[in-house]
């Protein structure tokens, strides 16, 4: 119940992308040999790129999910702020927050999310974040187990 089936139209779903980019995680405490980690997050509605863009990206709608991303975004106070650089966030989670409602954008509104994908890359020219659909990842794991743990080509 914590994994999205990704069967709904992503353009009608709200998503939260999360990761630990290198741009936010450079502080090292030499005294105790630790790194202070800081999460990056971005919330948006899913998008479906057109066929030409999909072909250019070598992606498809069955295996990938997409979020449009810009340098500046609006925050909960209505201010335009710098998004930050997600470089290094690959492997971060894409959480399906469900159908957006006016209340769901209130930071005090309880959120229940389901894992929908894993961040694989940012395409600056197309202004997209690209995610592997979690169903594809689970399929590859199951197939690998069935084949004795060997690497699986999809």
C-alpha positions in Angstrom: 0.0 0.0 0.0 3.1 2.3 0.0 3.7 1.8 -3.8 1.7 3.6 -6.5 0.3 1.4 -9.3 0.9 4.4 -11.6 -2.4 3.6 -13.4 -3.8 7.1 -13.3 -3.1 9.9 -15.7 0.0 11.6 -14.3 -1.1 15.0 -15.6 -3.9 14.8 -12.9 -1.6 13.8 -10.1 0.6 15.8 -7.7 4.1 14.5 -7.1 6.9 15.2 -4.7 10.4 14.6 -6.0 13.1 14.2 -3.3 16.8 13.6 -3.2 20.1 14.5 -1.7 22.0 16.6 -4.3 25.7 17.3 -4.0 24.9 21.1 -4.1 23.3 20.8 -0.7 25.5 18.2 0.9 29.0 19.5 1.0 29.3 20.2 4.7 31.7 17.8 6.3 32.4 17.7 10.0 36.0 16.7 10.3 35.9 16.3 14.1 33.6 13.3 14.0 34.0 12.4 10.3 30.4 13.0 9.4 28.5 14.6 6.6 25.5 16.8 7.3 22.9 15.8 4.8 20.1 18.0 3.5 17.2 16.9 1.3 16.1 18.6 -1.8 12.4 18.5 -2.7 10.2 19.7 -5.5 6.4 19.4 -5.8 4.6 19.6 -9.2 1.9 18.0 -11.4 3.1 15.3 -13.7 3.5 16.0 -17.4 3.4 13.9 -20.6 5.9 15.0 -23.2 5.0 14.9 -26.8 6.1 12.1 -29.1 9.0 14.1 -30.6 10.4 14.9 -27.1 10.0 11.3 -26.0 11.9 10.1 -29.0 14.7 12.7 -28.4 14.9 11.6 -24.7 14.8 7.9 -25.7 12.0 7.5 -23.1 8.4 6.3 -23.2 5.3 6.8 -21.1 5.2 3.2 -20.0 8.6 3.2 -18.4 9.0 6.8 -17.3 7.3 9.6 -15.4 8.1 13.3 -15.9 7.9 16.6 -14.0 8.4 20.0 -15.6 11.1 21.9 -13.8 12.2 25.6 -13.9 14.9 27.5 -12.1 12.3 29.6 -10.2 9.3 28.1 -8.4 6.5 29.4 -6.2 6.6 28.5 -2.5 3.7 28.1 0.0 3.8 31.8 0.9 3.3 32.9 -2.8 6.9 34.0 -3.2 9.1 33.1 -6.3 12.2 31.4 -5.0 15.3 29.7 -6.5 14.6 25.9 -6.9 18.2 24.9 -6.2 20.3 22.5 -8.3 19.1 18.8 -8.1 22.4 17.5 -9.5 23.3 14.4 -7.6 19.7 13.6 -6.7 19.6 10.6 -9.0 18.1 7.7 -7.1 15.8 10.0 -5.2 12.2 9.2 -4.7 9.1 10.4 -6.7 6.1 10.3 -4.4 2.6 10.2 -5.8 0.5 12.6 -3.6 -2.7 11.9 -5.5 -5.2 14.2 -7.1 -4.4 17.8 -6.2 -7.0 19.9 -4.3 -6.9 23.4 -3.0 -6.4 22.1 0.5 -3.6 19.7 -0.5 -1.3 22.7 -1.2 -1.5 23.9 2.4 1.7 22.8 4.2 -0.4 21.8 7.2 -2.6 19.5 5.2 -1.7 15.8 6.0 0.0 14.2 3.0 -0.2 10.5 2.3 2.1 9.5 -0.6 3.1 6.4 -2.5 6.4 5.6 -4.2 5.9 6.2 -7.9 9.4 6.3 -9.3 13.1 6.9 -9.0 14.8 10.0 -10.3 17.2 9.1 -13.1 18.1 12.4 -14.8 17.4 16.1 -15.4 17.0 17.2 -18.9 17.8 21.0 -18.8 17.0 21.7 -22.5 13.5 20.1 -22.2 13.1 21.4 -18.6 12.2 18.0 -17.4 13.0 15.6 -14.5 12.9 12.0 -15.7 12.0 9.1 -13.4 12.0 5.4 -13.8 8.4 4.1 -13.2 8.6 2.1 -10.0 6.6 -0.7 -11.6 9.5 -1.1 -14.1 12.0 -1.3 -11.2 9.9 -3.9 -9.4 9.5 -5.9 -12.6 13.3 -5.9 -13.1 13.8 -7.1 -9.5 11.3 -9.9 -9.9 12.7 -11.0 -13.2 16.3 -10.9 -11.9 15.3 -13.1 -8.9 13.6 -15.6 -11.3 16.7 -15.8 -13.4 18.9 -16.5 -10.4 20.0 -12.9 -9.6 21.7 -12.2 -13.0 21.5 -8.7 -14.5 18.4 -8.2 -16.5 18.2 -6.4 -19.8 14.8 -4.8 -20.2 
